[in-house]
Amino acid sequence: APVIGVLALQGDVREHLIALAAADAVARPVRRPEELAELDGLVLPGGESTTISKLAVLFGVMEPLRARVAAGMPVYGTCAGMIMLADKILDPRSGQETIGGIDMIVRRNAFGRQNESFEAAVDVKGIEGDPVEGVFIRAPWVESVGAGAEVLAEHAGHVVAVRQGNVLATSFHPELTGDHRVHSLFVDMVRANRTAESL
Ligand code: GLN
């Protein structure tokens, strides 16, 4: 089974570990640069993107993460994790950096404040059957996407799921729902990348 890390600096790490295990991956929390080398793929959890950014710099993993993503390691980010994967943030807080990987501009907290969090059925390209239950918690939306990025889902006229090559991002949190189809989609991306690398 592919080994998939969950960046464990801040955020809902545990929920992703459980969802990845349910999607037949070997999942482990990672926070040190040397731990990245052993991974076939990585998840960036939801949480607070400024905090994750600052801790990533502090722990010395920001540059190694950029290098691994640029080298093609599959990565999936939810919510704050989506923000970390955007090449550009519309409204960054001071000192806030991203890893990048998707040619898109995100707007933080776009759907409103914490008490305006909501759930909505979302049709995600590549996921069969019922729509995914999208849990949006102070979620970002994607303001614009570049030519290389594929829109996988929209909600209320805003882009909420995007894929560019091996990088996947959703505004919402499938790890909180018990529905592992988005994680399975990501595990499939990781498997396909492992096969391609071994050819
Ligand atoms: N609003 C948070 C941020 O800007 C993201 C919220 C979340 O991950 N649920 O990082």
Boltz pocket constraint, residues with backbone or C-beta under 6 A from the ligand:
constraints:
  - pocket:
      binder: B
      contacts: [[A, 45], [A, 46], [A, 47], [A, 48], [A, 49], [A, 50], [A, 78], [A, 79], [A, 80], [A, 81], [A, 83], [A, 108], [A, 109], [A, 137], [A, 138], [A, 139], [A, 140], [A, 171]]
      max_distance: 6.0
